[in-house]
Amino acid sequence: MTNKNYFKQRVPGFIDPRGFIPIEFEFTETQELLEHPYIQRWLNLNPPSNVVKSRNYVMIEEKEGFSWWVVGSVLNPNDLEVPQWNGGKYIVEYENGEVEVLTKESKNPVVMTCGDKATLKDGTKCKKIKYEDWKK
């Protein structure tokens, strides 16, 4: 990358924007973005974690891909040399007690979650297992 790029912090809709100034900065190389204190703070919250992109969004992916956060956006995502986000991973428990890891490539992927509930593409309702409980 040789052109200037531009990062803007994502502010969730539930945050009152009055008086809040999002973090914004220019960068030329991907390494500059990765070394910025705002990005470093996210990377250091739950190591190991890494920066990925989805469209123009900059995301932090952690817990082996089972947790992710959009932290901002960039003006020129094609210039950003970080991995493409492959979609979320979920750990679900079926009514029969079977536990399975599902991704968007799964035959019956998760289409919606709410709290500890997950709904699969075919309408099956499952319990969504926390990563920390699954790793025990």
Secondary structure, 3 states (H helix, E strand, C coil): CCCCEEEEECCCCCCCCCCCCCCEEEECCHHHHHHCHHHHHHHHHCCCEEEEEECCEEEEEEHHHCEEEEEEEECCHHHCCCCECCCCCEEEECCCCCEEEECCCCCCCEEEEECCEEEECCCCEEEECCHHHHCC
